[in-house]
């Protein structure tokens, strides 16, 4: 067994997954939330997956594919990790028998500095801290998780996997904003791109599924979840992506506006007296499907459309209009495309979004098969017609597995 522990830490919660990399199956997963003095009781949920029982040499856990919940005060992340370790001890699988050989951490912002998974040292921690200026909601929280995990697992290598790293292959003309160069340089203003772990995973899964070398393929990946982005990938390298300096740019999302004329902000500040915080809140938390149709969940929007709700209909039309615009732009940037993949909550579950996004692209040899598109299937699958020159896929994303893969590849170098 080769267990790798993956940690995704936020400011008041963290998620974890223990994955056996021999089989790439999840042994246990969990969520520790309501961390911090202000919450009273914290909550820790721990699930032991069937794969843990199937392990030939492991002790049988007492709970299988079932979740236990603990409620107790969890004042900080270090206490949260103690609760997690208790859950492993009492419910299994035993970390004493099979300690993680490495711990992988999701880190949102790697700036222009990190372009690959990186073993965490004090210097790397300092750099993640410094990049907190660019991702104030995420990097400090990621770092808190890293420090607590280092205390819980002092003997394992810890590896940072950055959301931005995959997009470090963007060319200057793709990542540069057309503003005063000195201002841009002084404040590190450029496009970074996000969701990189997912875009990398999906494009590699697509190539493996089709049995074609990654290097030979031009791909477009639509990651459509509550956050949404699209990436153009040439030979396995990200060459263009819709999120920019922050995850606000690009597609319309659950609660974010995506692209908007920046002069709207100037206008709202001058004419409506909105503050910087008001504008931040408007664009990040009260826009997208939520702002336009009253819910950030496409399932609610779909139900409203069925009732003839005009706001919901318009929100859906705006959403797919923008998907088409990006599909066209990325076709042009790549000079054609071999594979288009849809992933994440909406991309994997909303056939209507997929068909509308590519509806007008028949002229480019892109043709979705309505039956394949509607089939209630899980797993990676083709939804284009046999005659379609471009293969269109649905590819379930698995960011934790990708973090574990990258962590293992780096950790092996340090362990051996
Ligand atoms: P994610 O961020 O990838 O977890 O995606 C979450 C979003 O996916 C939700 O807010 C929904 O809008 C959407 N979603 C999830 N399941 C479905 C479904 N069965 N049908 C339509 N949309 C879905």
Boltz pocket constraint, residues with backbone or C-beta under 6 A from the ligand:
constraints:
  - pocket:
      binder: B
      contacts: [[A, 224], [A, 225], [A, 226], [A, 227], [A, 254], [A, 296], [A, 297], [A, 298], [A, 299], [A, 344], [A, 345], [A, 346], [A, 349], [A, 350]]
      max_distance: 6.0
